[in-house]
Amino acid sequence: MKEHISITIEKDTAEWLRRYARRERRPVSQVVEIAIENLLEQRVPASETIVATPGRFNGRFSREETYGAR
């Protein structure tokens, strides 16, 4: 599902964006969406891994097993 947002960008950037969109035969909104997706893929990790200490469950929890040497 799409969502409408409004942004303000420099006039030169907007014109550059329009020219690129025409050359690629895509709507400006699709070019912006692709650019944002590419930026986020580069800057945001694909998965947010939870770092934990190795351990095993022996039927009880100990502070040392849970928190390691912290």
Order of alpha helices (4+ residues) and beta strands (2+ residues): alpha-alpha-alpha
